[in-house]
Amino acid sequence: MPLRVLPFSGPAGRMRPGGRMKTNDPAQVRPLEHAQATPVTRPGPTPEGTALNIRRYLAYLEHSLEVGTQWVVFEDNSELLWGAVRRTVADFLFDEWKSGALLGSKPEEAYFVRCDRSTMTQNDLDNGRLVCLVGVAPVKPAEFITFRIGQWTADHTRNTP
């Protein structure tokens, strides 16, 4: 089975804590060919590895969703657009959930997407900004980690001089 590297996967080949060497002590420096880089084997993720993986995964999600919703710049900021954005983001997160990146026995437990009047102010609407609130459950014990995605719509170009 080929090795599959996913954005939510941890780094491989980490050194054991006792295997790290001090570079300021010449007696500790070993030639590269004799260095033993043994991966850490542990039953579960370590706290520092989990935090790094979550940050990396959230950066991947935010970037993917920003790129995947750039088409809204050609649309009017209306309820039809909000529904289309919700479906686009939910479809992407559903695939992430199916691949095992998000926890939950059903999609409603793994993520939520909100893009409606509750996520945008009147100032956002007047200035052609679309704001989408996304929540994901990447690991336990964290419940939902939320982030906002903003895009300009066609209304922005009409309102700027």
Helices and strands as residue ranges (DSSP letters): G 17-19, G 26-28, G 32-34, H 47-68, G 70-74, H 79-98, H 107-110, E 111-114, H 122-126, E 129-136, E 145-152, H 154-159
